[in-house]
Amino acid sequence: MYQLDYVPIKPPNLNDYFTRYRETRNEKYINEFLYFYEPVLNRNTQLFIKKYGLDSNRIDDLKQIFSSLMWIELQNYDSDIPLLQLIKYKALKAWHEYVRTVCGNVHIDNDNLYQNLRKVALLYSQQPESKPLEKVIADIAKKLNISENTVHKCIITSTRFKQNSNLDIQNQDNENYLSSSITDVEINTLSPEDIYFKNEQREKLKTALSKLKPQDLRLTELVFGICPDCLKSKEKMTIREASLRVGLTAEGAEKRLKKILKRLKEDLE
């Protein structure tokens, strides 16, 4: 899609292209950026399409949304945060807006309703079939702090939305292919700067965890209930239970954890 009649020299950091454009206003730097970034963009759009059950022919629309957003942000960019990071975050939100407004046959009035729809659909899909619907609705309403009537409407709408357009809107795994450190709720409530620094801190944590010895990493995972790969929360264990899993005494595991936490703290500072 983004072809050139020459092969440019790739800079160490793709954000350099944005700096060059802002200094010269020469659009060749934008074209060269898209030339190099297109394989990543193709992969991201294909994963989004697969995750949410979109038609494969939506890929060009998603790519165009990304490119248009990039161009708009570039004209108004005034931040020390790398522009590509901001575009990734905003592109994810824009893609979901595209799903809400274009891809379904059921009208969804606004983004808040769409977010509620996704949350309810996810929780509803996790309920056992034997559980009475009234109980399901009550439990979901309590968990999300919304009315039972809203939950009931969301269940009906999400079912129709998925049946009519083959969309898996209940899939709310972290968007690992764009950013494994933020959720849609965070995108809507945090500033770009907050998102960026939150992301940076999580990346530091993942790097710090990757440096641990296998036994230490497993112990940390079990006691603190955190997945070292995606940082999702998991069920926690007591130190005694975890120590049995990794072949340590409870006292030995406790001493080991103190050393692990000290090392992680140093790596995160």
Disulfide bonds with the S-S distance in Angstrom:
none
